Amino acid sequence: MNTVKIKEIASRVQELREISDLTVEEMAQKMNLDIELYKAYENAEKDFPVSVLYEVAAQLGVDLTELLTGVSPKLANCSLVRKGEGISVDRYEGYDFESIAYKFIGRKIEPMIVTVGKETEYNIPPLVSHTGQEFNYVVEGRVRIIFGGKDYLLNEGDCFYFDPMVPHAQTALDGKDAKFLTVIF
C-alpha cells in the first residue's frame, strides 16, 4: 500500500482511539500487542496487517470500511458491489486484497477477493495469525496454503476452512498469479 494511504489509515486510527478516550498503552494492551509495535502502526512507520485492522475496528467500535476509507458504510439490508468496484486493501507484499462487501454496515464477516502474486511461490510471505475463523475458495489458478507447518495444495474450486490463530500464509503455484475468495469472521 502506498505511504499516503498508510498515513491516512494511521491518522484515522489515532483520531478514533483518542475520541474513545484510550491511551496508546491501553489500546496496545487491549489488542495484546507490544507497545512499540502498536506505536509504529499508529505513527505510520509500519503498515497495519489486515488482522490488526480488524481488531482495531472491533476495539474502537467502527466498521473496517471506516478505517480504510474514512467513510462509514450506509447499507443495512443489502449491498451490491459490481466487479472491479471493491476497495483495494493492499496489506502484504505479494497479496492484493479487494474488499467486496464494504458498503454493508454491521458486517459479521469480511469477504475479500485475494490475488496472490506469482512471486510468492518462491518468496514465501511471512506467516500471519489472527482471531476468528477463515474460509478460502480458489477461484483462479492454484494456491498453496501453509498452515501449522503443513502445505495444502488447492486447485480451482477447492476450499479450505481453518482457525487463523494457527500461523498461515498463501502462495501462488505454477509461476502464475492465483485468486481466491477469503471470508474472515
Backbone as CSV, one residue per row, in Angstrom:
resi,resn,N_x,N_y,N_z,CA_x,CA_y,CA_z,C_x,C_y,C_z
1,MET,0.858,-1.170,0.000,0.000,0.000,0.000,0.896,1.221,0.000
2,ASN,0.438,2.269,-0.647,1.303,3.435,-0.729,1.354,4.181,0.604
3,THR,2.405,4.962,0.762,2.688,5.657,2.013,1.570,6.607,2.416
4,VAL,0.956,7.277,1.448,-0.129,8.211,1.755,-1.295,7.465,2.387
5,LYS,-1.683,6.318,1.809,-2.790,5.530,2.356,-2.466,5.040,3.763
6,ILE,-1.236,4.584,3.973,-0.831,4.105,5.304,-0.975,5.231,6.320
7,LYS,-0.526,6.428,5.954,-0.626,7.579,6.859,-2.078,7.947,7.137
8,GLU,-2.929,7.880,6.105,-4.345,8.198,6.292,-4.999,7.222,7.260
9,ILE,-4.731,5.942,7.088,-5.309,4.928,7.978,-4.788,5.128,9.392
10,ALA,-3.493,5.321,9.541,-2.897,5.527,10.864,-3.510,6.751,11.545
11,SER,-3.723,7.817,10.794,-4.320,9.033,11.340,-5.742,8.774,11.816
12,ARG,-6.519,8.012,11.039,-7.895,7.681,11.441,-7.899,6.858,12.724
13,VAL,-6.993,5.885,12.791,-6.913,5.043,13.986,-6.585,5.902,15.200
14,GLN,-5.598,6.762,15.065,-5.206,7.626,16.183,-6.375,8.511,16.627
15,GLU,-7.051,9.120,15.660,-8.171,10.007,15.990,-9.298,9.245,16.690
16,LEU,-9.646,8.086,16.164,-10.723,7.302,16.772,-10.336,6.794,18.164
17,ARG,-9.060,6.422,18.335,-8.592,5.992,19.659,-8.736,7.130,20.652
18,GLU,-8.318,8.334,20.238,-8.403,9.494,21.131,-9.858,9.841,21.449
19,ILE,-10.737,9.766,20.446,-12.165,10.015,20.679,-12.716,9.003,21.682
20,SER,-12.207,7.775,21.619,-12.630,6.720,22.548,-11.988,6.865,23.920
21,ASP,-11.176,7.926,24.086,-10.516,8.219,25.354,-9.607,7.081,25.826
22,LEU,-8.868,6.514,24.856,-7.910,5.455,25.168,-6.498,5.969,24.906
23,THR,-5.575,5.618,25.762,-4.173,5.948,25.530,-3.577,4.905,24.572
24,VAL,-2.424,5.215,24.034,-1.716,4.265,23.179,-1.448,2.983,23.963
25,GLU,-1.037,3.133,25.202,-0.731,1.977,26.044,-1.964,1.110,26.274
26,GLU,-3.096,1.755,26.547,-4.337,1.000,26.773,-4.761,0.246,25.514
27,MET,-4.630,0.905,24.367,-5.016,0.263,23.108,-4.118,-0.933,22.814
28,ALA,-2.819,-0.763,22.990,-1.886,-1.869,22.764,-2.204,-3.035,23.694
29,GLN,-2.511,-2.716,24.942,-2.837,-3.764,25.915,-4.129,-4.482,25.525
30,LYS,-5.161,-3.738,25.138,-6.430,-4.340,24.719,-6.241,-5.288,23.536
31,MET,-5.292,-4.939,22.665,-5.053,-5.738,21.469,-3.974,-6.791,21.676
32,ASN,-3.414,-6.820,22.873,-2.357,-7.776,23.186,-1.163,-7.631,22.238
33,LEU,-0.796,-6.350,21.986,0.337,-6.037,21.119,1.430,-5.345,21.927
34,ASP,2.653,-5.554,21.516,3.772,-4.823,22.083,3.551,-3.332,21.852
35,ILE,3.773,-2.528,22.864,3.519,-1.089,22.792,4.304,-0.440,21.649
36,GLU,5.556,-0.812,21.463,6.373,-0.211,20.403,5.846,-0.581,19.012
37,LEU,5.373,-1.810,18.865,4.801,-2.225,17.590,3.520,-1.434,17.320
38,TYR,2.667,-1.301,18.335,1.429,-0.531,18.148,1.742,0.922,17.788
39,LYS,2.716,1.516,18.478,3.107,2.900,18.173,3.585,3.019,16.723
40,ALA,4.338,2.019,16.252,4.827,2.041,14.871,3.658,2.009,13.882
41,TYR,2.610,1.242,14.190,1.420,1.238,13.334,0.770,2.614,13.326
42,GLU,0.526,3.143,14.508,-0.187,4.407,14.620,0.616,5.594,14.091
43,ASN,1.926,5.491,14.090,2.782,6.552,13.555,3.092,6.353,12.070
44,ALA,2.451,5.372,11.458,2.621,5.057,10.035,4.059,4.676,9.692
45,GLU,4.764,4.149,10.673,6.124,3.664,10.433,6.089,2.220,9.946
46,LYS,4.970,1.563,10.197,4.778,0.164,9.805,3.329,0.033,9.341
47,ASP,3.112,-0.739,8.277,1.772,-0.910,7.731,0.969,-1.886,8.591
48,PHE,-0.291,-1.543,8.861,-1.190,-2.401,9.631,-1.500,-3.685,8.860
49,PRO,-1.273,-4.859,9.439,-1.780,-6.085,8.814,-3.311,-6.080,8.869
50,VAL,-3.952,-6.786,7.954,-5.416,-6.853,7.921,-5.953,-7.326,9.271
51,SER,-5.328,-8.342,9.841,-5.823,-8.877,11.105,-5.798,-7.820,12.204
52,VAL,-4.785,-6.976,12.219,-4.698,-5.908,13.221,-5.773,-4.857,12.952
53,LEU,-6.011,-4.527,11.694,-7.060,-3.559,11.365,-8.432,-4.056,11.811
54,TYR,-8.717,-5.346,11.628,-9.980,-5.904,12.113,-10.109,-5.711,13.613
55,GLU,-9.040,-6.008,14.323,-9.059,-5.890,15.782,-9.197,-4.437,16.210
56,VAL,-8.502,-3.529,15.541,-8.620,-2.097,15.843,-10.068,-1.656,15.654
57,ALA,-10.661,-2.036,14.528,-12.051,-1.661,14.255,-12.972,-2.184,15.349
58,ALA,-12.775,-3.432,15.758,-13.611,-4.014,16.817,-13.422,-3.274,18.134
59,GLN,-12.176,-2.982,18.488,-11.896,-2.299,19.755,-12.476,-0.893,19.777
60,LEU,-12.488,-0.231,18.626,-12.965,1.157,18.562,-14.442,1.253,18.176
61,GLY,-15.072,0.110,17.922,-16.496,0.093,17.625,-16.860,0.730,16.298
62,VAL,-15.980,0.572,15.297,-16.246,1.104,13.965,-16.140,-0.023,12.944
63,ASP,-16.602,0.250,11.774,-16.511,-0.701,10.680,-15.133,-0.596,10.036
64,LEU,-14.619,-1.705,9.555,-13.322,-1.709,8.871,-13.313,-0.715,7.709
65,THR,-14.433,-0.579,7.013,-14.528,0.360,5.889,-14.176,1.776,6.330
66,GLU,-14.607,2.150,7.521,-14.321,3.496,8.017,-12.824,3.706,8.217
67,LEU,-12.132,2.698,8.712,-10.677,2.820,8.874,-9.983,2.928,7.514
68,LEU,-10.454,2.161,6.540,-9.805,2.127,5.233,-10.092,3.356,4.388
69,THR,-11.320,3.885,4.489,-11.732,4.946,3.569,-12.074,6.264,4.244
70,GLY,-12.352,6.235,5.547,-12.807,7.437,6.236,-14.298,7.659,6.096
71,VAL,-14.988,6.732,5.448,-16.428,6.831,5.236,-17.095,5.608,5.854
72,SER,-18.180,5.830,6.574,-18.927,4.718,7.159,-19.824,4.078,6.110
73,PRO,-19.948,2.738,6.150,-20.882,2.091,5.235,-22.314,2.530,5.569
74,LYS,-23.180,2.535,4.575,-24.536,3.061,4.757,-25.635,2.018,4.583
75,LEU,-25.377,0.931,3.885,-26.425,-0.016,3.540,-26.622,-1.045,4.649
76,ALA,-27.889,-1.251,5.049,-28.171,-2.106,6.190,-28.821,-3.434,5.844
77,ASN,-29.495,-3.542,4.679,-30.129,-4.826,4.415,-29.624,-5.520,3.146
78,CYS,-28.862,-4.821,2.326,-28.217,-5.469,1.190,-27.127,-4.547,0.655
79,SER,-26.221,-5.138,-0.108,-25.130,-4.366,-0.687,-24.751,-5.005,-2.006
80,LEU,-24.669,-4.197,-3.045,-24.254,-4.682,-4.353,-22.929,-4.013,-4.703
81,VAL,-21.926,-4.821,-4.935,-20.619,-4.318,-5.371,-20.317,-5.028,-6.681
82,ARG,-20.261,-4.269,-7.749,-20.001,-4.829,-9.074,-18.518,-5.198,-9.228
83,LYS,-18.270,-6.064,-10.180,-16.907,-6.499,-10.482,-15.995,-5.280,-10.634
84,GLY,-14.883,-5.302,-9.918,-13.899,-4.229,-10.001,-14.200,-3.013,-9.139
85,GLU,-15.337,-3.010,-8.427,-15.704,-1.863,-7.596,-15.328,-2.035,-6.130
86,GLY,-14.706,-3.145,-5.780,-14.303,-3.351,-4.393,-13.220,-2.364,-3.985
87,ILE,-13.018,-2.245,-2.686,-11.971,-1.377,-2.158,-10.673,-2.162,-2.094
88,SER,-9.631,-1.611,-2.657,-8.320,-2.242,-2.612,-7.747,-2.121,-1.213
89,VAL,-7.305,-3.254,-0.693,-6.712,-3.298,0.647,-5.385,-4.026,0.515
90,ASP,-4.374,-3.340,0.012,-3.065,-3.967,-0.179,-2.334,-3.991,1.150
91,ARG,-2.261,-5.144,1.776,-1.722,-5.236,3.124,-0.347,-5.888,3.177
92,TYR,-0.081,-6.841,2.324,1.176,-7.574,2.399,1.814,-7.635,1.020
93,GLU,3.115,-7.658,0.996,3.859,-7.821,-0.249,3.430,-9.136,-0.908
94,GLY,3.059,-9.060,-2.176,2.662,-10.251,-2.905,1.172,-10.542,-2.864
95,TYR,0.428,-9.831,-2.036,-1.013,-10.036,-1.920,-1.742,-8.744,-2.292
96,ASP,-2.827,-8.868,-3.019,-3.737,-7.750,-3.263,-5.110,-8.192,-2.782
97,PHE,-5.668,-7.467,-1.824,-6.989,-7.768,-1.282,-7.991,-6.790,-1.876
98,GLU,-9.197,-7.278,-2.190,-10.281,-6.421,-2.639,-11.490,-6.696,-1.748
99,SER,-11.818,-5.737,-0.886,-12.985,-5.867,-0.016,-14.233,-5.758,-0.887
100,ILE,-15.102,-6.763,-0.816,-16.246,-6.801,-1.722,-17.595,-6.660,-1.010
101,ALA,-17.584,-6.312,0.266,-18.849,-6.073,0.986,-18.755,-4.807,1.826
102,TYR,-17.863,-3.915,1.461,-17.549,-2.743,2.271,-18.714,-1.776,2.459
103,LYS,-19.732,-1.850,1.623,-20.855,-0.914,1.724,-21.865,-1.310,2.795
104,PHE,-21.789,-2.550,3.261,-22.773,-3.083,4.204,-22.351,-2.775,5.642
105,ILE,-23.222,-2.113,6.371,-22.934,-1.735,7.757,-23.190,-2.925,8.684
106,GLY,-22.346,-3.077,9.674,-22.532,-4.137,10.672,-22.210,-5.532,10.173
107,ARG,-21.282,-5.647,9.211,-20.922,-6.966,8.690,-20.430,-7.870,9.817
108,LYS,-20.831,-9.129,9.740,-20.329,-10.127,10.679,-19.208,-10.948,10.047
109,ILE,-19.045,-10.783,8.742,-17.962,-11.446,8.011,-17.290,-10.409,7.121
110,GLU,-16.088,-10.709,6.678,-15.366,-9.820,5.775,-14.940,-10.637,4.555
111,PRO,-15.753,-10.622,3.476,-15.352,-11.340,2.268,-14.438,-10.470,1.402
112,MET,-13.397,-11.083,0.871,-12.455,-10.372,0.015,-11.976,-11.305,-1.095
113,ILE,-11.677,-10.705,-2.240,-11.001,-11.435,-3.304,-9.515,-11.144,-3.121
114,VAL,-8.727,-12.190,-3.044,-7.286,-12.042,-2.833,-6.558,-12.527,-4.084
115,THR,-5.697,-11.689,-4.611,-4.813,-12.101,-5.699,-3.439,-12.307,-5.083
116,VAL,-2.931,-13.513,-5.253,-1.606,-13.852,-4.737,-0.665,-13.850,-5.926
117,GLY,0.361,-13.006,-5.855,1.294,-12.866,-6.963,2.164,-14.089,-7.172
118,LYS,2.531,-14.308,-8.430,3.370,-15.461,-8.770,4.704,-15.448,-8.036
119,GLU,5.164,-14.248,-7.627,6.443,-14.150,-6.909,6.412,-14.832,-5.545
120,THR,5.202,-15.085,-5.013,5.101,-15.717,-3.685,5.465,-17.196,-3.718
121,GLU,5.475,-17.795,-4.902,5.774,-19.222,-4.998,7.150,-19.545,-4.400
122,TYR,8.119,-18.670,-4.651,9.474,-18.907,-4.146,9.905,-17.879,-3.104
123,ASN,9.146,-16.833,-2.960,9.422,-15.808,-1.961,8.232,-15.806,-0.994
124,ILE,8.205,-16.782,-0.112,7.041,-17.035,0.748,6.825,-15.876,1.715
125,PRO,5.607,-15.333,1.720,5.295,-14.238,2.651,5.387,-14.722,4.099
126,PRO,5.559,-13.796,5.039,5.592,-14.186,6.447,4.263,-14.823,6.866
127,LEU,4.349,-15.785,7.753,3.137,-16.400,8.290,2.439,-15.394,9.192
128,VAL,1.117,-15.391,9.162,0.329,-14.486,9.992,-0.646,-15.304,10.820
129,SER,-1.165,-14.693,11.860,-2.238,-15.309,12.634,-3.161,-14.196,13.110
130,HIS,-4.424,-14.534,13.274,-5.406,-13.571,13.751,-6.591,-14.316,14.340
131,THR,-7.429,-13.596,15.031,-8.590,-14.207,15.668,-9.664,-14.530,14.634
132,GLY,-10.659,-15.261,15.066,-11.820,-15.564,14.238,-11.710,-16.897,13.543
133,GLN,-12.314,-16.959,12.371,-12.267,-18.126,11.505,-12.046,-17.625,10.088
134,GLU,-11.517,-18.487,9.221,-11.247,-18.063,7.849,-11.618,-19.180,6.883
135,PHE,-12.144,-18.766,5.741,-12.534,-19.666,4.667,-11.882,-19.164,3.385
136,ASN,-11.196,-20.031,2.652,-10.591,-19.690,1.362,-11.162,-20.604,0.285
137,TYR,-11.564,-20.016,-0.858,-12.094,-20.756,-2.001,-11.324,-20.306,-3.237
138,VAL,-10.637,-21.227,-3.894,-9.798,-20.873,-5.045,-10.675,-20.631,-6.270
139,VAL,-10.548,-19.431,-6.830,-11.332,-19.006,-7.978,-10.542,-19.195,-9.272
140,GLU,-9.234,-18.961,-9.199,-8.406,-18.994,-10.398,-6.995,-19.411,-10.029
141,GLY,-6.419,-20.326,-10.803,-5.044,-20.761,-10.557,-4.969,-21.820,-9.479
142,ARG,-3.768,-21.962,-8.947,-3.530,-22.929,-7.860,-2.887,-22.194,-6.696
143,VAL,-3.278,-22.596,-5.480,-2.817,-21.940,-4.264,-2.243,-22.977,-3.308
144,ARG,-1.132,-22.631,-2.709,-0.581,-23.435,-1.623,-0.898,-22.700,-0.327
145,ILE,-1.495,-23.403,0.614,-1.737,-22.834,1.936,-0.755,-23.494,2.889
146,ILE,0.045,-22.666,3.516,0.982,-23.138,4.533,0.260,-22.923,5.850
147,PHE,0.000,-24.004,6.564,-0.832,-23.944,7.757,-0.294,-24.916,8.798
148,GLY,0.127,-24.359,9.924,0.592,-25.211,11.013,1.726,-26.141,10.623
149,GLY,2.633,-25.668,9.766,3.784,-26.480,9.379,3.509,-27.465,8.255
150,LYS,2.281,-27.464,7.723,1.943,-28.363,6.618,1.569,-27.532,5.399
151,ASP,1.736,-28.119,4.225,1.323,-27.485,2.970,0.069,-28.167,2.448
152,TYR,-0.879,-27.365,2.010,-2.099,-27.857,1.383,-2.165,-27.230,-0.005
153,LEU,-2.256,-28.052,-1.045,-2.297,-27.567,-2.418,-3.747,-27.561,-2.881
154,LEU,-4.220,-26.393,-3.321,-5.610,-26.232,-3.725,-5.688,-25.851,-5.202
155,ASN,-6.612,-26.480,-5.908,-6.896,-26.181,-7.302,-8.170,-25.340,-7.372
156,GLU,-8.481,-24.814,-8.559,-9.721,-24.058,-8.740,-10.897,-24.879,-8.229
157,GLY,-11.744,-24.240,-7.426,-12.923,-24.908,-6.875,-12.692,-25.552,-5.520
158,ASP,-11.431,-25.697,-5.095,-11.144,-26.268,-3.780,-11.303,-25.193,-2.702
159,CYS,-11.622,-25.638,-1.496,-11.736,-24.684,-0.394,-11.041,-25.215,0.849
160,PHE,-10.725,-24.278,1.731,-10.003,-24.587,2.969,-10.592,-23.700,4.062
161,TYR,-11.093,-24.317,5.125,-11.705,-23.611,6.259,-10.815,-23.868,7.462
162,PHE,-10.432,-22.796,8.194,-9.444,-23.032,9.243,-9.491,-22.014,10.368
163,ASP,-8.782,-22.355,11.429,-8.591,-21.486,12.583,-7.383,-20.604,12.288
164,PRO,-7.588,-19.307,12.047,-6.477,-18.448,11.651,-5.534,-18.060,12.797
165,MET,-5.793,-18.551,13.998,-4.813,-18.352,15.066,-3.566,-19.191,14.799
166,VAL,-3.728,-20.259,14.005,-2.584,-21.074,13.590,-1.853,-20.276,12.506
167,PRO,-0.544,-20.052,12.659,0.199,-19.277,11.652,0.012,-19.868,10.251
168,HIS,-0.241,-18.955,9.288,-0.550,-19.405,7.934,-0.133,-18.363,6.898
169,ALA,-0.046,-18.828,5.662,0.221,-17.958,4.512,-0.281,-18.688,3.277
170,GLN,-0.512,-17.928,2.212,-0.923,-18.499,0.946,0.089,-18.071,-0.118
171,THR,0.369,-18.982,-1.056,1.245,-18.648,-2.174,0.599,-19.119,-3.469
172,ALA,0.994,-18.493,-4.557,0.575,-18.947,-5.887,1.469,-20.116,-6.280
173,LEU,1.014,-20.883,-7.253,1.798,-22.012,-7.763,1.888,-21.928,-9.289
174,ASP,2.785,-22.699,-9.848,2.926,-22.863,-11.305,3.396,-21.592,-12.014
175,GLY,4.037,-20.665,-11.304,4.558,-19.456,-11.915,3.490,-18.491,-12.402
176,LYS,2.274,-18.587,-11.849,1.170,-17.722,-12.265,0.493,-17.127,-11.030
177,ASP,-0.076,-15.924,-11.194,-0.900,-15.352,-10.135,-2.086,-16.282,-9.881
178,ALA,-2.620,-16.224,-8.673,-3.811,-17.009,-8.332,-4.786,-16.106,-7.601
179,LYS,-6.075,-16.462,-7.663,-7.096,-15.688,-6.957,-7.920,-16.624,-6.088
180,PHE,-8.236,-16.133,-4.890,-9.161,-16.891,-4.066,-10.069,-15.931,-3.310
181,LEU,-11.249,-16.429,-2.995,-12.189,-15.715,-2.157,-11.846,-16.088,-0.730
182,THR,-11.654,-15.084,0.108,-11.479,-15.361,1.524,-12.622,-14.711,2.271
183,VAL,-13.111,-15.423,3.262,-14.141,-14.889,4.142,-13.591,-15.028,5.553
184,ILE,-13.466,-13.886,6.218,-12.922,-13.869,7.575,-14.048,-13.468,8.513
185,PHE,-14.225,-14.244,9.564,-15.275,-13.943,10.533,-14.851,-14.379,11.905
